Amino acid sequence: MPAPLLGESESCNAAPQPVSPLVADTPPPLPDVCAKIYNRINAFLEEETDSQRLQGLQKQTRISLDVISEALDRYSLSELSLSYNGGKDCLVLLILYLYGLHAKGLTRPTVDNVNSNHHEPIQCVYIQSQHPFQEVEDFVASSVSIYSLSLDHYAKPMKAAFADYLHDKPSVKAIFVGTRRTDPHGADLTHFDPTDHGWPKFMRIHPVIDWHYVEIWTFIRHLQIPYCVLYDHGYTSLGGTTDTLPNPALLRDATLAQNGNQNGAGTAKYRPAYELVEDEEERLGRD
């Protein structure tokens, strides 16, 4: 049974109780990974609690799974892709998507490939920062291995990257995106939105649009989902090395850090990303 989520009266930085990691260092085949995700999320949804935070997260999870289920009814796997850059929001989205694939039996070996355990590719697009963190690159590569992703990289601005991706993958009609309401340009989005005028045409699907920052981290830690190590060093929103710094709201001791940097006696120390609570403070480390 997964560890209980933090209640309103509990410390926001309390560690979850011991529970087996969602995926092993040497992951099993994708159908087995998806089955474990499916079972663990179902166990989480069945938990009874008086915690308003937990109840709210269970509700958000069910809504997101319904959106993903609707998308899988509307589109075939060859018509779907997921925008993935290793960040926390698209990581949660990926886990929910894999649940949805298992729920609809879409990770089972095909009739012609039972012995090889073949399944349809999980199409993803990675729009890479011009100056990426090596830690992000390593985590994305790990995700490809763990979750059997068919990932295409594009190191260019978002509009051009999507244009090239749709040219290279003409079957894709809709892309899952991990945008949340408090992100730039996220305020007016719905679960299904065609791209704006002047952009490459596809349906944007936003299953986690109404999730709060603290819900993202509670979900990740509750399910013991591996995440990028930068989040343990005060980064709360990941971009590139030239426009992303640790979040100043998570600085442990501003005076000590300043003196240490000046005197060469130490460096600034930051609390992990999951200790932040306010949505409005999430992007304080971004230019």
C-alpha positions in Angstrom: 0.0 0.0 0.0 1.5 3.4 -0.9 2.4 5.8 1.8 -0.3 8.2 2.9 -0.3 11.6 1.4 0.4 14.7 3.5 -2.6 16.0 5.3 -3.3 19.7 5.9 -1.9 19.5 9.4 1.2 17.7 8.4 4.5 19.3 7.4 4.8 20.0 3.7 8.4 18.7 3.6 7.7 15.4 5.4 9.0 12.4 3.5 6.6 9.7 2.5 6.7 6.4 4.3 8.8 3.7 2.7 7.2 2.2 -0.4 8.7 0.3 -3.3 9.7 2.6 -6.2 7.3 2.7 -9.1 10.0 1.5 -11.5 13.1 -0.5 -10.9 16.6 0.4 -12.1 16.2 -2.3 -14.7 12.6 -1.9 -15.7 10.4 -4.8 -16.8 8.7 -4.7 -20.3 6.4 -1.8 -20.8 3.1 -3.9 -20.3 4.4 -4.8 -16.8 5.4 -1.2 -16.1 2.0 0.0 -17.1 0.2 -2.7 -15.1 2.1 -1.6 -12.0 1.2 2.1 -12.6 -2.4 1.1 -13.1 -2.5 -0.9 -9.9 -0.8 1.7 -7.8 -3.0 4.6 -9.0 -6.1 2.5 -8.4 -4.9 1.8 -4.9 -4.4 5.5 -4.4 -7.8 6.3 -5.7 -9.4 3.8 -3.4 -7.8 5.2 -0.2 -10.3 6.7 2.3 -9.1 9.9 4.0 -10.3 12.9 5.8 -7.5 15.0 4.2 -9.0 17.7 1.9 -5.7 17.7 0.0 -5.8 14.0 -0.7 -9.5 14.1 -1.6 -8.8 17.0 -4.0 -5.9 15.1 -5.6 -8.0 12.0 -6.0 -10.6 14.2 -7.8 -8.1 15.8 -10.1 -6.6 12.4 -10.9 -10.0 11.0 -11.9 -10.7 14.1 -14.1 -7.4 13.7 -15.8 -7.9 10.0 -16.4 -11.3 10.8 -17.9 -9.7 13.3 -20.3 -7.1 10.8 -21.4 -9.7 8.1 -21.9 -11.7 10.5 -24.1 -8.6 11.3 -26.1 -7.9 7.6 -26.6 -11.5 7.2 -27.8 -11.2 10.1 -30.2 -7.7 9.2 -31.6 -5.7 6.1 -32.5 -2.2 5.7 -30.9 -0.6 6.7 -34.3 -2.6 10.0 -34.1 -1.5 10.8 -30.6 1.8 12.1 -29.1 2.9 13.6 -25.8 5.1 16.6 -25.3 7.9 15.5 -22.9 10.9 17.4 -21.6 11.5 15.7 -18.3 9.7 18.3 -16.2 7.5 17.4 -13.3 4.2 18.3 -15.0 4.7 16.2 -18.2 6.1 13.4 -16.0 2.8 13.2 -14.1 1.0 13.4 -17.5 3.1 10.5 -18.8 2.3 8.3 -15.8 -1.4 9.1 -16.2 -1.2 8.4 -20.0 0.4 5.0 -19.3 -2.4 4.2 -16.9 -4.9 5.1 -19.7 -3.1 2.9 -22.2 -3.2 -0.1 -19.8 -6.9 0.5 -19.0 -7.8 0.2 -22.6 -5.5 -2.7 -23.3 -3.2 -0.7 -25.6 0.1 -2.0 -24.3 -0.6 -5.6 -25.0 1.5 -7.4 -27.6 -0.1 -7.4 -31.0 -1.4 -10.7 -32.5 1.6 -10.8 -34.9 4.2 -10.1 -32.2 3.2 -12.0 -29.1 6.6 -13.7 -28.8 8.5 -10.4 -29.1 6.3 -8.5 -26.7 5.9 -5.8 -29.3 3.5 -2.9 -28.8 2.7 0.3 -30.6 5.2 3.1 -30.0 4.5 5.6 -27.4 5.1 8.7 -29.5 6.7 11.7 -27.7 8.2 15.0 -28.8 11.0 16.7 -26.9 11.5 20.4 -27.6 15.0 20.9 -26.3 16.3 24.0 -24.7 19.0 25.8 -26.6 21.2 25.4 -23.5 20.0 22.2 -21.8 21.0 21.0 -18.4 22.9 17.8 -18.5 20.8 16.5 -15.6 17.6 17.1 -17.8 19.2 15.3 -20.8 20.1 12.4 -18.6 16.6 12.1 -17.1 14.9 12.3 -20.5 17.2 9.5 -21.7 16.3 7.5 -18.6 12.6 8.0 -19.2 13.0 6.8 -22.8 14.5 3.6 -21.4 12.1 3.1 -18.5 8.9 3.9 -20.3 9.8 2.6 -23.8 9.2 6.0 -25.4 9.6 6.8 -29.1 11.0 10.2 -28.6 11.9 12.8 -31.3 14.2 15.7 -30.4 14.0 19.2 -31.8 16.4 21.9 -30.6 14.6 24.9 -31.9 11.8 27.4 -30.9 8.5 25.7 -30.1 6.5 26.8 -33.1 9.2 25.6 -35.6 9.8 22.4 -33.6 6.1 21.4 -33.7 6.0 22.3 -37.5 9.0 20.0 -38.1 7.6 17.3 -35.9 4.2 17.2 -37.7 6.0 17.1 -41.0 8.1 14.2 -39.8 5.0 12.5 -38.2 2.1 13.3 -40.5 -0.2 10.8 -38.7 -0.1 12.9 -35.5 -3.4 14.8 -35.0 -3.3 15.6 -31.2 -0.6 16.1 -28.6 -0.8 15.8 -24.8 0.7 18.8 -23.1 1.5 19.2 -19.4 0.5 22.9 -19.2 -1.2 24.0 -16.0 -3.5 26.9 -15.3 -0.8 29.0 -13.6 1.7 28.6 -16.5 2.2 31.4 -19.1 -0.8 31.3 -21.5 -2.6 28.7 -19.4 -5.3 30.8 -17.9 -8.0 30.3 -20.5 -7.2 26.8 -21.7 -9.6 23.8 -21.6 -9.0 20.1 -21.8 -9.1 20.1 -25.6 -7.9 23.2 -27.5 -6.9 23.5 -31.2 -3.7 25.4 -31.7 -4.0 29.2 -32.2 -4.0 30.9 -35.6 -0.5 30.9 -37.1 0.6 27.7 -35.3 1.0 24.2 -36.8 -2.5 22.6 -36.6 -3.1 19.9 -34.0 -5.3 19.4 -31.0 -3.7 20.3 -27.7 -4.9 18.0 -24.9 -4.4 19.3 -21.3 -5.3 16.6 -18.8 -3.5 18.3 -15.8 -4.6 21.9 -16.6 -6.3 22.4 -13.2 -3.7 20.7 -11.0 -1.9 22.8 -8.4 1.8 22.8 -7.9 1.6 21.0 -4.5 -0.7 18.4 -6.1 1.9 17.6 -8.8 4.5 17.0 -6.1 2.2 15.0 -3.8 1.4 12.7 -6.7 5.0 12.2 -7.7 6.2 11.5 -4.1 3.2 9.4 -3.2 3.7 7.1 -6.1 7.5 7.1 -5.7 8.0 8.2 -9.3 11.7 8.9 -10.2 12.2 12.6 -11.2 15.0 14.9 -12.4 17.6 15.5 -9.7 17.6 19.2 -10.2 14.3 19.4 -8.3 16.2 18.3 -5.2 18.5 21.3 -5.5 15.8 24.1 -5.4 14.8 24.2 -9.0 11.0 24.4 -9.4 10.6 25.2 -13.1 13.1 23.8 -15.6 14.2 25.7 -18.7 17.8 26.0 -19.9 21.1 26.8 -18.1 20.9 30.5 -19.2 17.4 31.3 -17.9 16.9 28.9 -15.0 18.1 29.3 -11.4 17.2 27.6 -8.1 14.0 29.2 -6.7 14.9 32.0 -4.2 11.9 31.1 -2.1 13.6 27.9 -1.3 16.9 29.4 -0.2 17.8 28.0 3.3 19.7 31.0 4.7 20.2 34.1 2.5 22.7 35.7 4.9 24.9 32.7 5.2 24.7 32.0 1.5 25.7 35.6 0.7 28.7 35.6 3.1 29.8 32.2 1.9 29.8 33.2 -1.7 31.8 36.4 -0.9 34.3 34.7 1.4 34.7 31.5 -0.5 33.5 29.6 2.5 30.4 28.0 1.1 27.6 28.1 -1.5 23.9 28.8 -1.3 21.8 25.9 -0.2 18.3 25.3 -1.3 15.4 23.2 -0.1 13.9 20.7 -2.6 11.2 21.7 -5.0 8.5 19.7 -3.2 8.7 22.0 -0.2 7.3 24.9 -2.1 3.6 25.4 -1.7 2.4 28.5 -3.5 1.6 28.2 -7.3 2.6 31.9 -7.7 6.1 31.2 -6.5 6.8 28.3 -8.9 8.6 30.4 -11.6 10.6 32.7 -9.4 13.8 31.0 -10.6 13.0 31.6 -14.3 14.0 34.7 -16.4 
